[in-house]
Amino acid sequence: MNADALRGKFVVLGVTGSIAVYKVIELARRMTQAGATVQVIMTPGATQFVQPLTFQALTYRPVEVEMFGTFDERAAGHVAMGQQADVVVIAPATAHTIARLAHGFADDLIGTTVLAAHAPLVIAPAMETHMWANPATQANVEALRDRGATIVEPESGELASGLMGQGRLASLEAIGTAIEDALATSTALAGKRVIVTAGPTLEPIDPVRVVTNRSSGKMGYAIAVAAQRAGAEVTLVTGPTALCAPVGVTLVPIESAAELREAVLAALPGAAAVVMAAAIADYRPAKAAEHKLKKREQADEVSLALVKNPDVLQAVVAKRDPRTLVVGFKAETGDAVAEASRMLREKSLDLVVANDVTAKGSEFGSDTDQVTFVSADGAEALPLMSKRDVARRLVAKMAERLAS
């Protein structure tokens, strides 16, 4: 493992009751040799496979098993390790532990440590293939991913049960890379304030009906999580979505474009970066009716007068500090890169993320996206990937630009 990435880091390694425990002994040894302080927590089930003394001998630290075990003088004993951690690693992670973490249970030491930690969370599952494929397990894994956890997916091969399938603990190289990546990004935006906008805006026609768009908010929420995981203090200004609020992020709910503009400009002073991922309505009804418009009182054809909304992005650029990085998004149904290049020039942006929402895998509401980063340096086209991976790539690029 890379000593430059791990030296001086405090790694909490949660070990749960899987036969794959024996593989994680080597992981603990490698991290310790690379210069990390490795604090092992074992569930009682894990101790049935390997004795705590094995990990203690390799990490030179006592292993914790019980919630209120032998803690030193650190304050808040059962949460102190989570607060100290630079990264929390759960390997191997059983289906049971994944379910507990997904639902926020805090009745054992691993659960309280994860809940108390502000550090990145890396989870390496290991279980029988049908347990891994079970919809309940997959839903729990997805919930943890949504909150920013890195899941090092299990490999396919022969399992302890004798069956073939996906469920074997990922290679130590894959787990090590995930840990190093988590540590590398966890401080990239430390001390920076980042504003992210997400979701649609709703422009009222009457108290019941609105003019809106198809934005799910998934991209903006993924960016907020990635920025928070990179150490930033994140304000997420969001239109109505069906998404859960990201942990550790300041959520500012809005509905209309006017409300979004007001919220972003209020948060703008002191912000290092603004990422405008929301799909803001260009127009709104000229006048919203005070009462619901009755169908029986309307003609067969109804005309709706629309007026332009203020350009929020233009307002941000006009009022920003010259050092504030501003990122725009351009969703198109044709040549998105050309439109993004025009937007970059006309609005004096630092970066525009372009995507064609008619392309396969990039549709509204999808979990994947194929985007191009457009800047003064040119266009960088990314392959189709998950929105989480796009968000991580964008945050890394933002951190690089802010550092320079």
N, C-alpha and C positions, 0 to 999 in steps of 0.2 A: 504494500500500500504506500501511497505517496506521503512521505514524511513532511513535505512542505505544507500539505493540506491538513494533516492531523496533529502536528507538533503543537503541544500546549492546549489542545482542545479537551473539553470535558464531555465524554461520550457516555450516555446512559444506554446500556444494552439490556433490554428486557427479553428474557428467555422463557418460553412457555413449553407446555408439555407435549412435545412431538418427538418422534424418534430421530428427527433431524437435529436434535440438540447437539449430538456429537460433532457435527460439522461446524457448529458455531464456536466451539472451543478454539478452533484454528483462527476464526475471525477475531475473537478477543485477543489472541496472542499477537496477530499481525498488527492490530490497532495499537496495542501497548508498545510493541517494538518500534512503531512509527512515531512514538512520542506522545500519544494521547493518554489521558487519564481515563480509564475505562471502569465505570461503576456498573457492576452486573446486578440485576434484579431477577430472581428466579421465582416462578410460580411453584407452589407445592408439587404440582404435576411434573414440572421439569426436573425436580430433584429426584423423582422416581427413575429417571433415565441416567442422570449424571449428578454426582455429589457436588455441592457448592465448593468444596475444597479444591476441586479441579480448576475452576475459574479463579479462585482466590490465589492459587499458586502461580497462575499465569499473568494475572493483572496486578498482583501485590496489594490488593484491597479486599476487605471483607465483603462477602456477598450478602445482599439483603433479600430476605424471603418474606418475613412477616411485616404487616403494616406498621406495627409499633415495636420494631426490633431494636437492635443495639445501635442507635444513632449517636453521633458525637454531639458537640455543642452547637451545631448549626440550628438556627431558629426554625420553627415550623417543621419539625422532624419529617413527617410523612410527605411534605411537598417540597422540601428543600432541594432534593436532587433534580426535580423538574425545573426549578428556578435557576439552578446552576448550569444546566445542560446547554451545550452548544448544539447538540443534535441528540435526538432520542431515536434509538433503533430497536425495533421489535423483531427478533429473529431467533428461532422460527416463530411465526405467528399462527396459532391454531384458529380454526373457524370460531371457536368459542371466544377467544380473546378478541378477534376482529369484531364479533358481534357486540361484545362489551364496550369496546372503544367507540364503535359507531353510535351506540346509544348513551354514551357518557357515563357509564357506571363508575363509581369511585369507591368500591368496597374492597379493593385490594391495592397493593403497592404500585403495580403497573398502571392501573386506572388512574390513581391520584397523581402519579408522576406525569402522565400524558396530559391530564387536565391542567396541571399547574405549570406546564412548560410553555415558554414562548418560543422555543427552538423548533427547527424543522423536524418533522416526523417521517421516518423511513420504516416501512413495514415490508417484511419478506415472508409471505405466507408459505405454509407447508402443510398439506393434508391429503387425504384420499381424493381421487379425481372427482367422484360424484359429489363430495362435500364442497369442493371448489366450484363445481359447475352449478350447484344448487342456487336457485333464484334468490334465496334469502342471503346467502353468502355474497353473491354478486351485488345485491342491493347495498349490503353493508360496506363492501369494498368501494362502491361508487360514492357512498356518502362520505367516506373518509377522503377519497380523492377530491370531492367537491370542497372539502375544508382545507385542502392544500397538502395532504399527505402524499408522499411518494410511495407508490406500490411497486415493489420489485417482483413482478409476476413469477409464479412457480414455473419450472420447466417440465417438459414432457419426458416420460421414460418409465422405467419399471419402478413401481412403488413398493412400500413395505408390505402391502397386502398381497403382492404378487401380480396385481393388475398393471396394465399399461395405460398411461394417460397423463394429463397435466396435473401436477400436484407436488412434484419434487421441489425442494428448496432450491432457489436460484443459485448459480455458482457464486463462490466467494468473491470472484472478480466483479461480477455484476452488482453484488451488494456493496462491495467496496467502492465502486464507481459512483453508485447512487449516494453513498455517504459523503464522498468527496465533493460531488456536485452540490449536495445540500449545504455543506459547509462553505463552499465557494460563493454561493448565491445568498447566504443568510445575512451577510453584512454589506452586500454590494450597494445598497441604498440606505445604509445606517445613517441616522441623523437627518434624513431628507423627508420633507412633506410632499406627498403626491396626491393629486386630486384625480379621480377617475369618474367618468359619467357612464351610465349603462341603461339599457332598456329603452322602451318607447316613451314618447310623451302622449298625453291624452288632451285633446282640445274639445271642450264641451259644445255640443249642439243645443242640448237642453239638459236638465238634471239627470237624464237617463242615458242619452246617446252621446257618443264622442267620435271624433275623427282621430284615428291612430294609425299604427303600422304593425308589421309582423315581427318586430325585434323581440327576441326572447331574453336579452340581457346576458346571455351566457358568456359572451366574449368579455364584456366589461367586468363581470364578476370574476372571471378567471384572471384578468389583469390585476384586479384589486388584491386577490389572494397572492399572486406571484410577487407583487410589489411589497406586500406585508411580510411575506416570507423572506424577502431580500432585505428586510430591516427597516423599511420605510414606515412612516406614520401616514396611514391612508385614510382619506375621506372619499367615500363612495356615494355620489349623488345619483340616485336611481329612480327611474320611472317604475310603474307597477310591473312586477314579474312574479313568477311562481317559484323563484329561487330562495334558498335559505340565506340569511344574512351571514357573510363570512366572519369567522371568529377573529377578533382583534382589529376589526375595521370600523371606523366611525361611519354609520349609515345615515344618509340624509334623504328621506323619501320625498319625491316631488311628483306632480302630475303633468302640469303644462310646461311648455317651452319657456314661458315667462318665469315660472317658479324655478326651473332649472338654471336659467340665466342668473337669477338673483342669488341662488345657493352657491353657484360656482364663483361668482364675483366676490361674494362674502368670504369665501374660503381662500381666495387667490393670494392675498398678501402673505409673503413668506414661503409660498409653495415653490419647490424645486422643479416640479413637472406637473403638467396637466394633460391627461389622456382623454380625449373626447370620443369615447366609443358609443355613446348614446345615439339612437336614431331619432333626431329631433325633428318634429314636424315643421316643414317649411311654411305651411299656411294654417290658419285657424278660422273658424266661422267668424264673420264680421260682428255678429251679435248673438250671444247665447240666449235662448229663450229662458224665461224665469220658471216656466212650468212645462211639464212634458207636453210635447206636440201630439195632439190626438190624430190618429190615422183617419178617423172618420171626418175630421174637419179639414183635411188636406186634399188637394187635387190629385189626380192620378200621376201627375208629374210634378216634382218639387225641385226647385232650384235652390242651391245653397251658396250664398255669397261668401267668398273667402278673402282674407287679407293676409299679407305676408307677416310672418313672425320676425322678430329681431334676429339678426345673425349672431348667435351666441359665441361662436368661434372667433368672429371678428372682434367682438367686445373683449374677449379674453386676450387676444393679441394686442389690442390697443391699450389695455390696462396692466399687462404683465410687466414684471421686472425684466430687463433685457437678458438676464441670466436664466430665466425660467424656460424650460424646455416645453414646447407645445406639440402634441401629437394629434393629428386628425385621422379620421377614418372615412374611407370612400367606398360605399357599397354601390355597385353598379350592375347593370344587366347587359353589359357589352364590354368595351375596352376600358376596363377599370384603371389600368396603369396610366393611360393617356389622361383620363379625368383626374387622377390623383396628382399627376405632374402639374396640371393646370391649377389645381387647388393649392398645391405647395407654393407655386409662384404667386398667385393672386392674393393668398391670405398670409403670406410670409411665415409659413410653418417650418418647423425643424424636421418633421417626418410625417408621412402619410401612409397609413396601412390600407392597401387597396385589395378588394376582392370582388369577384363576379358572383352574385348571389344566385345566378342561374346555373352555375357549374356544379357538376355532381360532387356531393360531399360538402358543398359550401352554402347550401340552402339555409334560409332562415330556420332557426330552431335546431339545426344539426349540432352534433358534438364535435365535428371536425371543421376544418377550414383550410383553404389554399389561398394564401395571401402573398402580396408583394410589398416589401418595404421600399418606399420611394422617398429619396432625400436628394439634397444637392450633390451628393456623391454618386448618384445613379439609382438604379432599381435592383433590389435583391429579391429574387423570386424564391419562395419556400415551397417545398413539396406539400402535398396534402398531409395534414397532421391534426392531432387533437387541439381543441381550443386552448387547453392547458399548456401544451407545448408551444403553441404560438405565443401565448402570454409570457411564458418563461423566456422565449427568444427576444420578445419585445422589451421586457424588463432588462435583460442583459445588455441590449443595445442602448437603452436609455442610460443605464449605469455607466457604460463606456463613454457616452457623450457627455454626461454630467462630470465625469472624472477629468475629461480633457478640457 
